[in-house]
Amino acid sequence: MGLLMPGSLLFADSPLTVSVPVGSDGIQRAVIQADSYAFTPHHLVVTAGQPVELTFKSVTWVVPHNVIIDDPQSGLHIREEIPAGESRTIMFTPRVMGSFAIYCDKKLPFMKSHREKGQEGVLEVQ
């Protein structure tokens, strides 16, 4: 069950696909948990042309993460480090409709990356 915070949505035991709500200020806001090898929720639906504010909250205490959304054709070039146990907020306005990968590419030498272990989601812009 998700908890509604003033102007944003926090997902505790969240559904995996979420339509990101629009606050009274016109900004689409959501909080996403970055766990060992997962983003929760992992499928976010937003509206093109409206500002988006996503806060990624690391629930791990040792392993850092990052969040990457990189699609040159859409103009989305986001790369933000998320230290273990901390949160980072990214803001952008999507202009192009489509589905775009959200992922963490952290990895230890000779190991699979977090993305390869399942830490990948989707930003769906409608």
Order of alpha helices (4+ residues) and beta strands (2+ residues): beta-beta-beta-beta-beta-beta-beta-beta-beta-beta-beta-beta
